[in-house]
Amino acid sequence: MAEIEEELIKSIIRGFNRMIILWLLSREPMSGYKILKSLREITGQTPHSGVVYSLLYELEAKGLIASSWTQRGRRRINYYSITDKGLAFLSRLREFFKTPVREVLENLLGEVDNL
């Protein structure tokens, strides 16, 4: 049973990480390292870099984000930015969370706080 619960939690976190990445990139382009650091600060979790980069590759393959290499001194850094398609999708997500789903989440979080 613990394995099933752990897998479900990982799936939920990955879903939220996708949304958080899109939101972060809607604010400013970022390197993968900065995205990883920001996810850690926002969620309190320490995501594995391999997981975060696989999410970035997935979002890029779907056309929601784009990447470009920039030379910084002797280092090349890949910066990610949100695309118009990504902005439209983020807008749809915001609308989705204005539905009764928001009330469910608020109640769920309230119940968690009362435990």
C-alpha positions as CSV (number, residue, x, y, z in Angstrom):
1,M,0.0,0.0,0.0
2,A,2.8,2.4,0.8
3,E,4.2,2.0,-2.7
4,I,0.9,3.0,-4.3
5,E,0.6,6.0,-2.0
6,E,4.2,7.1,-2.8
7,E,3.6,6.8,-6.5
8,L,0.4,8.8,-6.3
9,I,2.1,11.5,-4.4
10,K,5.0,11.6,-6.9
11,S,2.4,11.9,-9.7
12,I,0.6,14.8,-8.0
13,I,3.9,16.6,-7.3
14,R,5.0,16.2,-11.0
15,G,1.7,17.7,-12.1
16,F,2.1,20.7,-9.9
17,N,5.8,21.1,-10.9
18,R,4.7,21.4,-14.5
19,M,2.3,24.2,-13.5
20,I,4.8,25.9,-11.3
21,I,7.5,25.8,-14.1
22,L,5.1,27.4,-16.5
23,W,4.2,30.1,-13.9
24,L,7.9,30.8,-13.2
25,L,8.7,31.1,-16.9
26,S,5.7,33.4,-17.4
27,R,7.5,35.8,-15.0
28,E,11.0,35.6,-16.6
29,P,13.3,33.3,-18.6
30,M,15.3,31.0,-16.4
31,S,18.1,28.5,-16.5
32,G,17.4,24.9,-15.5
33,Y,19.4,25.5,-12.3
34,K,17.3,28.5,-11.3
35,I,14.1,26.6,-12.0
36,L,15.3,23.8,-9.8
37,K,16.2,26.2,-7.0
38,S,12.9,28.0,-7.3
39,L,10.9,24.7,-7.2
40,R,12.8,23.8,-4.0
41,E,12.0,27.2,-2.5
42,I,8.3,27.1,-3.5
43,T,7.5,23.5,-2.7
44,G,9.9,22.8,0.2
45,Q,10.8,19.6,-1.7
46,T,14.1,18.8,-3.3
47,P,13.3,17.6,-6.8
48,H,15.9,15.5,-8.5
49,S,17.5,17.4,-11.4
50,G,16.8,14.5,-13.7
51,V,13.1,14.8,-13.0
52,V,13.0,18.6,-13.5
53,Y,15.0,18.4,-16.8
54,S,12.7,15.6,-18.0
55,L,9.7,17.9,-17.3
56,L,11.5,20.8,-19.1
57,Y,12.1,18.5,-22.2
58,E,8.5,17.4,-22.1
59,L,7.1,20.9,-21.9
60,E,9.4,22.0,-24.7
61,A,8.4,19.0,-26.9
62,K,4.7,20.1,-26.4
63,G,5.6,23.6,-27.5
64,L,4.8,25.2,-24.1
65,I,8.3,26.4,-23.5
66,A,11.4,27.1,-25.6
67,S,15.1,27.0,-24.8
68,S,18.1,28.9,-26.1
69,W,21.7,28.7,-25.3
70,T,23.5,31.8,-24.0
71,Q,27.3,32.2,-23.5
72,R,28.2,33.4,-20.0
73,G,31.9,33.9,-19.9
74,R,33.3,30.4,-20.6
75,R,30.1,28.6,-19.8
76,R,27.1,28.0,-22.0
77,I,23.7,28.2,-20.2
78,N,20.4,27.0,-21.5
79,Y,17.6,29.5,-20.7
80,Y,14.0,28.5,-20.9
81,S,11.1,30.8,-21.7
82,I,7.4,30.3,-22.0
83,T,5.8,30.4,-25.5
84,D,2.6,31.9,-26.6
85,K,1.1,28.4,-26.5
86,G,2.4,28.0,-23.0
87,L,0.9,31.3,-21.9
88,A,-2.5,30.3,-23.4
89,F,-2.3,27.0,-21.5
90,L,-1.4,28.7,-18.3
91,S,-4.4,31.0,-18.8
92,R,-6.6,27.9,-19.2
93,L,-5.2,26.4,-16.0
94,R,-6.0,29.6,-14.2
95,E,-9.6,29.5,-15.4
96,F,-9.8,25.8,-14.4
97,F,-8.8,26.7,-10.9
98,K,-11.6,29.3,-10.7
99,T,-14.2,26.6,-10.9
100,P,-15.4,24.5,-8.0
101,V,-12.0,22.8,-8.0
102,R,-10.7,25.8,-6.1
103,E,-13.2,25.3,-3.4
104,V,-12.3,21.7,-3.1
105,L,-8.6,22.5,-2.8
106,E,-9.3,25.2,-0.2
107,N,-11.4,22.8,1.8
108,L,-8.8,20.1,1.5
109,L,-6.1,22.4,2.6
110,G,-8.2,23.6,5.5
111,E,-8.8,20.0,6.6
112,V,-5.1,19.3,6.5
113,D,-4.4,22.4,8.6
114,N,-6.9,21.1,11.2
115,L,-5.3,17.7,11.6
